[in-house]
Amino acid sequence: MVGGNFGSGFDEYDALDFLGLIRFIMSIVAAIASCRFGHWPLNILSGLGMCITTLIVGIYLHINPVEYTGVFINSENSTEVVVTTETEHWTCVLCVLLYVCFCSLGILVIPWTLIGELLPIKVCGIGGGFMVGIAYILMFGVLKTFPFALHITGAEGIFFFFSFISLADVAFVYIFLPETLGKTLQEIEDYFK
């Protein structure tokens, strides 16, 4: 939303600060919980929570669509989305905040720790750097294609897609990711043989 105010002095910058605080707190919770419960259950819980919250937002936006006055590309190659709506979508706001909580509990933080646990020591430096580089390239691609995907599918389509991807992540973690808590590197390597 461009130039909006959420009422009583709470604007976009306050929302970003609040979002950052949520991510920080949930990262601490994830660090403590991963030492106690392991990475595997946190990734499953994180993926299921992300799937459910984005599915709720997608359904809500399908029933109560947000009207777009347009997606415009201006001369500086930046994108502006102007949203006009009469009603407040607090269900969406709550679900997006819960999405950030679930994301920060597992999917957002645990893959970075798994790089050091899953790669053999002789390739950990180069392999870890390569994997981080690929991750940042993919993030860049998602950010650059988001306005076009929003224009093509609408907001509910984006949330349905995120819900599907989160569910696919749960299936991937369930099938392929070993639990690394309390295991040696040799035991982890033996799992993949």
VONUDREN-571742 format. One record per atom (N, C-alpha, C, O, CB): residue in one letter; x, y, z. Coordinates in steps of 0.02 Angstrom, whole numbers, plus 50000, padded with zeros to 5 digits. Glycine has a CB too. Layout:
N
aXYZ;...
REM end
This chain:
193
m500434994250000;m500005000050000;m500455006150000;m500945006450037;m499515000050061;v500305011049959;v500715016949952;v500395022649990;v499805024149981;v500815018649878;g500805025950032;g500575031950066;g500015030650115;g499615035150128;g500345036850017;g499985024750144;g499445023150190;g499625024450261;g500205025350279;g499245016050182;n499115024550303;n499195025350374;n498715020550407;n498125020350389;n499065032750397;f498955016650454;f498545011650485;f498135014350543;f497805010450578;f498975006050510;g498125020750554;g497725023750607;g498125024750670;g498595020950684;g497115019450621;s497945029750707;s498245031550771;s499005031750769;s499335029450816;s498025026650824;g499285034450715;g500005035550711;g500415029350694;g501025029750697;g500245038250775;f500115023750676;f500465017650659;f500525017350583;f500035015850549;f500105011250687;d501115018750556;d501205019050483;d501615013150459;d501765008550497;d501525025650462;e501805013250395;e502185007850364;e502855006650398;e503065000850405;e502295009250291;y503185011950419;y503835011150451;y503775007850519;y504195003850539;y504185017950458;d503245009450556;d503115006150620;d502974998750608;d503194994450646;d502535009550657;a502594997250555;a502434990350539;a503074986450522;a503144980650543;a501944990050480;l503534989550485;l504164986250469;l504584985050532;l504904979850539;l504564990250418;d504594989950577;d504944989050640;d504644983250680;d505014979150708;d504924995550682;f503984983050683;f503634977750719;f503784970950687;f503884966050723;f502874979050720;l503794970650621;l503944964550585;l504664962250601;l504784956250611;l503854965550510;g505124966950602;g505814965250619;g505884962650690;g506264958050704;g506264971250610;l505504965650736;l505504963350806;l505234956250811;l505504952050848;l505094968150850;i504694954850774;i504414948050774;i504934943050749;i505024937750778;i503774947750731;r505274944750694;r505774940150666;r506344939050715;r506594933450722;r506044942950600;f506554944350749;f507104943850797;f506904939250855;f507284934750874;f507294950750823;i506324940350883;i506094936350940;i506004929050919;i506204924550956;i505424939150969;m505694927850861;m505584921050839;m506234917550821;m506274911350826;m505104920950780;s506734921250799;s507394918150786;s507704915650851;s508024910350852;s507854923050751;i507624919450904;i507884917250970;i507504911050993;i507804906251017;i507814922951022;v506834911250985;v506424905351003;v506644899350962;v506694893750988;v505674906850992;a506774900350897;a506984894850853;a507654891950875;a507754885950875;a507024897150780;a508124896250895;a508784893950917;a508714889550980;a509034884350986;a509254899950931;i508304891851027;i508204888051089;i507824881551074;i508014876251099;i507824892251140;a507294881951034;a506884876051020;a507254870950978;a507154864950987;a506244878150984;s507694873150933;s508054868250892;s508554864250933;s508704858450917;s508424871750834;c508824867250986;c509264863551031;c508884858451072;c509164853351093;c509644868351077;r508254859751085;r507854855251126;r507474850051085;r507454844251104;r507364859351166;f507174852151029;f506744847650990;f507064845250925;f506844840250897;f506094850950975;g507564848750900;g507874846950837;g507614851050780;g507124854750787;g507764839550823;h507954850450722;h507774854450664;h507164851750628;h506744855550603;h508354854750616;w507104845150624;w506574842050584;w505874844150608;w505474846350567;w506644834450587;p505704843450672;p505024845450693;p504894852850684;p504334854850668;p504914843550765;l505394857050694;l505294864250685;l505174865950612;l504754870250597;l505904868150710;n505524862550566;n505394863750495;n504694861450475;n504364864850435;n505914860150453;i504464855850501;i503794853350486;i503274858250513;i502814860150477;i503684846250515;l503344860250576;l502874865050607;l502884871650570;l502354874550558;l503054866150681;s503474873950552;s503544880250516;s503184879950449;s502804884450431;s504284881950506;g503304874650411;g502994873950345;g502244873250349;g501884876250308;g503284867950310;l501994869350397;l501264868650404;l500944875250425;l500404877050399;l501094863150456;g501254878850471;g500984885350491;g500974890250433;g500494893950425;g501394888150548;m501504890350394;m501534894750336;m501004892850285;m500684897250255;m502234894550304;c500904886350274;c500404883950226;c499704886150248;c499314888650207;c500444876250219;i499544885150310;i498864886650335;i498734894150334;i498204896350312;i498774883950406;t499224898250357;t499094905450359;t499024908450290;t498604912750279;t499654908950396;t499434906250242;t499374908950174;t498744906350140;t498454909850098;t499994907250132;l498534900250156;l497914897650128;l497314901750154;l496864903250116;l497824890250147;i497324903550218;i496784907650246;i496764914450212;i496224916850195;i496874908450322;v497344917550203;v497354924050170;v497114923450097;v496734927650074;v498064927050172;g497334918250062;g497114917249994;g496354916349988;g496034919249945;g497454911149964;i496074912350033;i495344911350034;i494994917950051;i494494919750020;i495144905850084;y495254921350101;y494944927750122;y494954932850064;y494454936250052;y495314930650183;l495514933350030;l495564938049975;l495154935849914;l494934940049875;l496284938949954;h495044929449908;h494614927049854;h493874928849868;h493504930649823;h494684919349845;i493684928449932;i492994930149952;i492894937649955;i492394940249932;i492824926950019;n493384941249983;n493364948549990;n493944951549952;n494444953449983;n493384950750065;p493904952149886;p494484954349848;p494674961549863;p494254965849878;p494344953649774;v495324962749858;v495594969549863;v495594972349793;v495834969149746;v496314969649895;e495334978349786;e495304981449719;e495954985149706;e496184989149747;e494694986249714;y496244983749648;y496854987149628;y496684992349576;y496314990949528;y497374982049600;t496954998349585;t496865003249532;t497385002349478;t497335005249424;t496895010349561;g497894998249493;g498364996749440;g499054995149467;g499224996749524;g498405002349392;v499434992049425;v500144990949437;v500504995049384;v500424993749324;v500344983249436;f500894999849406;f501215004349360;f501965003649364;f502245002949419;f501005011549373;i502295003749307;i503025003849305;i503205010949283;i503065013049228;i503314998349254;n503525014649329;n503715021449310;n504395021549278;n504715016349269;n503695026049372;s504625027549261;s505245028149222;s505865025949260;s506375024349229;s505325035249199;e505845025749326;e506435023649364;e506455016049374;e506855013649414;e506455027049432;n506025012349339;n505975005049344;n505785002649413;n505954997049432;n506625002049324;s505435006749451;s505175004449515;s504425003349506;s504115006249462;s505315009549572;t504154999049548;t503454997149540;t503045000249596;t503255000449654;t503384989549540;e502455002549579;e502005005549627;e501335001949621;e501045001649567;e501935013249617;v501084999449677;v500424996349679;v499975000749721;v500125001949780;v500464988949706;v499435003049693;v498975007249729;v498365003049746;v498035000449701;v498785013649688;v498215002449810;v497654998449832;v497105002949857;v497225007449898;v497864993449887;t496495001849833;t495935005549859;t495435000549888;t495224995949853;t495605009949805;t495255001449949;t494784996949982;t494415000750036;t494695005250068;t495144990850011;e493804999050047;e493395002250098;e493454998850165;e493405002150217;e492665002450076;t493574992350165;t493584988650228;t494304987250248;t494754987050206;t493194982050221;e494404986250312;e495064984350337;e495114976750338;e494644973350357;e495194987450408;h495674974250318;h495774967050313;h496214964550372;h496784962550361;h496104965250245;w495944964750432;w496334962850491;w496474955350492;w496964953150521;w495974964850554;t496034951450461;t496174944250456;t496824943150417;t497234939050437;t495594940650422;c496904946750363;c497514946150323;c498124948450362;c498654945250359;c497444950250259;v498064953950397;v498634956550436;v498834951450489;v499434950050497;v498454963350469;l498354948750525;l498504943850577;l498834937650548;l499324935050575;l497874941850616;c498564935150492;c498854929250460;c499554930550433;c499984926150436;c498394926750404;v499674936450406;v500344938050381;v500834938350440;v501404936050433;v500334944750342;l500634941250496;l501064941350554;l501204934350580;l501764932750600;l500754945750610;l500684930050581;l500784923150601;l501234919450550;l501644915250570;l500114919450607;y501164921150487;y501594918250435;y502334919950450;y502764915650446;y501394920950365;v502454926150468;v503144928350484;v503384924550546;v503974922550548;v503174935950496;c502954923550596;c503144919850655;c503334912650637;c503864910250657;c502574919850707;f502904909250599;f503044902350580;f503664901950535;f504064897350543;f502444899250545;c503734906650490;c504304906650445;c504954907450484;c505454903950471;c504244912350393;s504954911950532;s505544913250573;s505694907650622;s506244907350649;s505474919750610;l505204903350634;l505304897750680;l505714892150648;l506064888550684;l504634895050703;g505694891450583;g506044885850553;g506324887150484;g506934887250474;g505604880050550;i505884888150436;i506084888450365;i506574894150351;i507024893350309;i505474889350322;l506514899650386;l506944905350372;l507634904750405;l508114907350378;l506614911750397;v507684901350461;v508324901250497;v508684894550495;v509304894350494;v508204903150569;i508324889050494;i508644882550501;i509064880550440;i509594877550449;i508124877250513;p508844882050378;p509284880050321;p509984883050326;p510454879850303;p508964882250257;w510064888950354;w510734891950360;w511164887950409;w511764887350399;w510684899250382;t510854885250461;t511244881250508;t511394874350480;t511904871350496;t510874880550575;l510954871850437;l511054865150409;l511644864950360;l511924859650348;l510434862850374;i511824870650331;i512394870750285;i513014868150319;i513384864150291;i512514877950258;g513124870350380;g513714868050417;g513654860950443;g514164857750456;g513844872650475;e513044858450450;e512954851750477;e512914846350423;e513104840650436;e512324851550518;l512684848050364;l512584842950313;l513164842250264;l513254836950234;l511974844450275;l513554847550256;l514114847150208;l514744844350242;l514894846150299;l514264854150179;p515104839950206;p515734837450233;p516234843250243;p516194848250208;p516034832150186;i516674842550290;i517134847850309;i517574850050251;i517714855950244;i517574845550367;k517784845350208;k518234847250154;k517904851550101;k518254854950063;k518514841050121;v517234851650096;v516894855950047;v516434861050081;v516064864650046;v516494851749999;c516454861450146;c515984865750182;c516064873150164;c515564876650155;c516074864850257;g516674875550159;g516784882550144;g516544884450074;g516154889150066;g517514884150150;i516774880750024;i516584882249955;i515844880549944;i515474884549914;i517024878349906;g515624874749967;g514934872749958;g514444877349994;g513924879049967;g514834865649982;g514624879350056;g514194883950093;g514134890650059;g513594893550055;g514454884850163;g514704893250035;g514694899649999;g514284899249935;g513914903849918;g515394901849983;f514344893649899;f513964892649838;f513214892349853;f512814895449818;f514184886149802;m513024888649906;m512314888049924;m512024894749947;m511454896249929;m512234882849979;v512394898549984;v512164905150006;v512084909749945;v511594913449941;v512644908350057;g512554909449899;g512504913449838;g511884911749798;g511534916149775;g513124912449796;i511754905249789;i511154903149753;i510524905549789;i510054907749757;i511144895349745;a510524905049855;a509934907249894;a509804914749882;a509234916749874;a510034905949969;y510324918749883;y510234925949873;y510024927549801;y509634932249790;y510874929749890;i510264923849752;i510044924849683;i509304923149677;i508924926749644;i510464920449635;l509094917649708;l508374915749707;l507944920949741;l507404922649717;l508274908949740;m508174923649798;m507804928949833;m507734935149789;m507204938249786;m508144930849899;f508274936849755;f508254942549709;f507744941349654;f507354945849636;f508954943849679;g507744935349626;g507264933649574;g506544934149597;g506114936649561;g507404926749548;v506414931749658;v505734932049685;v505514939349694;v504954941149676;v505684928349752;l505964943449721;l505784950449732;l505674954149666;l505224958349662;l506334953949771;k506064952649615;k505984956049551;k505364953749512;k505074957649475;k506604955049510;t505174947449520;t504594944949483;t503934945849521;t503404944949491;t504684937649467;f503954947649585;f503344948249624;f502834953149594;f502254951449589;f503514950449694;p503034959249573;p502524963849546;p502174961049483;p501584962149474;p502844970449529;f502544957549442;f502254954649382;f501794948849399;f501254948149369;f502804952349333;a501994944649447;a501564939249469;a500924941949502;a500384939149493;a501934934549518;l500994947349539;l500404950549570;l499934953049517;l499324952349524;l500624956349615;h500204955949464;h499784958449410;h499434952749373;h498854953449353;h500214962549360;i499774947149364;i499494941549326;i498994937549367;i498444935949343;i500054937049302;t499164935849429;t498744931249468;t498314934749520;t497834931849545;t499174926249503;g498474940949537;g498124944249591;g498404942149658;g498794937349663;g497374942749588;a498214945649710;a498484944349777;a498304937349801;a498714933849830;a498234949449827;e497684935249788;e497484928549813;e497884923049777;e498034917949808;e496734927349803;g498044924049714;g498444919149678;g499144918449707;g499414912949712;g498494921049605;i499434924049727;i500094923949759;i500064919949825;i500504915749838;i500354931149773;f499554921249865;f499504917749929;f499344910349920;f499604906249958;f498954921049973;f498944908549870;f498824901449856;f499464898049834;f499604892449853;f498274900649803;f499864901549793;f500504898849771;f500984897849830;f501304892549835;f500834903449719;f501024902749875;f501454902049934;f501214896349978;f501614892750007;f501454908649975;s500554895349983;s500284889850023;s500494883149993;s500694878650030;s499514890350026;f500444882549927;f500644876349894;f501394875049903;f501594869449917;f500474876749819;i501804880249895;i502524879449903;i502694877449975;i503144873349986;i502894885949884;s502354880350024;s502474878450094;s502294871150106;s502654867650142;s502064883050141;l501744868850076;l501554861850084;l502064857350049;l502234852050076;l500854860650055;a502314859349991;a502834855549957;a503464855349999;a503814850249999;a502984858649888;d503624860750034;d504194860850079;d504114855850135;d504594852350154;d504304867950107;v503514855450163;v503384850550217;v503504843450191;v503824839450224;v502654851250243;a503264842050131;a503364835350102;a504114834050090;a504354828550104;a502984834750036;f504474839050065;f505194838250053;f505564836950119;f505974832350122;f505474844550019;v505414840850170;v505744839950235;v505574833050264;v506014829650290;v505524845550285;y504954831050259;y504734824650286;y505094818850253;y505284814050286;y503974823850278;i505184819350187;i505474813750150;i506244813850151;i506554808650160;i505234813950078;f506554819750142;f507264819950129;f507704822650185;f508294820950188;f507384824050070;l507444826650231;l507884829850280;l507974825450341;l507484823650374;l507594836650301;p508584823650357;p508704819750418;p508714824250479;p508854830250474;p509364815750413;e508574821350536;e508664825150598;e509404825050615;e509704819650617;e508224822150657;t509694830850628;t510404831350641;t510564832350714;t511144832250734;t510704836950600;l510064833350756;l510184834650827;l510494828550860;l510224823050858;l509524836450863;g511084829550889;g511424824150925;g511764819050881;g511984813850906;g510944820750969;k511824820350816;k512154815550771;k512824818250749;k512924824250742;k511704814050711;t513274813650737;t513934815650712;t513884816650636;t513404814650604;t514474810250729;l514404819850609;l514424820950537;l514434814250500;l514134813750446;l515044825150518;q514764809250527;q514784802650495;q514094799550493;q513904796450443;q515284798050532;e513714800150547;e513034797450548;e512584800950497;e512164797850465;e512724798050618;i512674807450489;i512284811250440;i512484809150369;i512044808250327;i512394818850449;e513134808250356;e513364805950290;e513104798950275;e512914797550218;e514124806050286;d513094794650326;d512834787850316;d512094787950297;d511864783550260;d512944783650379;y511714792750322;y511004793350306;y510904794350231;y510434791650202;y510694799150345;f511344798250200;f511274799850129;f511574794550083;f511494794950022;f511584806450115;k511914789450111;k512214784250068;k511694779150048;k511854774350013;k512794780750104;
REM end
